[in-house]
Amino acid sequence: MNLIYQKPQKEYDCIKGQLLQTSKDNGIECGTLNVKMNMNGMEMSFKTCLVFSYDMFSKMIMPAMFNEQLKQQKMTLELSDSKGRSVTYDYETGKIVANNGGILTISKYLLLLTLFLF
């Protein structure tokens, strides 16, 4: 029988992360990284803070070597910032999907509005 010890998760408020003003001026902020994976049939997830630049990560291409490893572990990675923007790695397609929060928020409200009108 394999027993896995998991440390109690501590919640961090990544928005309050401190960075140099020059980093902030260049579009870098403290973002939240959510990781979900499936190892040998066991689902695991964790959340942590990471220095995040939406412009850089949204244009990133995952190297083929990492794609194969992430696909085998069915790993999903999502980085998000305080503005509601996120970058998600889709292990099934091997691609990074960028989501500029403003468009998603507007589309949600439009969907709700159409539901109430009909």
FENBEL-V647271 format. One record per helix or strand of 2 or more residues. SS is the DSSP state (A for helix, B for strand). FROM is the first residue (numbers start at 0). LEN is the number of residues. Records with the same first field share a line. If there is no record, write none. Layout:
SS = FROM-LEN / FROM-LEN
//
This chain:
A = 13-3 / 20-5 / 53-5 / 63-9 / 100-17
B = 27-12 / 41-12 / 75-5 / 85-5 / 94-5
//
